Amino acid sequence: MGSGYRAGSGPIVAGVDKFFNEIVDWGMYLNPVATKVVPLSTATFMHAVGEIEIIAGIVILSRFTKLGSYVVMLWLLGISVNLVTTGMFFDLAMRDIELAIAAFALSQLSAARDDTIAVRQSSARVRATA
């Protein structure tokens, strides 16, 4: 659970901070086009982002780690696109792409773990009937 715990707690912490802006003023990373496409204020938009991040983190920490990892991966890729389209923050976009790759790796590890558990359960049932 170590990797899942770290991958789940990051989005939760960042999501909660979207409401308080204690870590950073998150609104400065939002491309102004986003608030034109989605007619919300920057603060409201970031609150919605925070809610999604919190939910994604909780899903990773639940028994749905694989699904949550895919959601976080796609979310981070979307954030990277937003950062690149601002014409700034290329370093943060690269970091988020790397984190997206890590989220994908977590999904694959979770799938392998699920397969291993299924094989062990199947073997136990075969031994129990023999």
Buried (B, 14 or more C-beta within 10 A) or exposed (E): EEBBEEBBEBBBEBBBBBBEEEEEEBBEBBBEEBBEEEEEEBBEBBBEBBBBBBBBBBBBBEEBBBBBBBBBBBBBBEBBEBBBBBEEBEEBBEBBBEBBEBBBBBBEBBEEEEEEEEEEEEEEEEEEEE
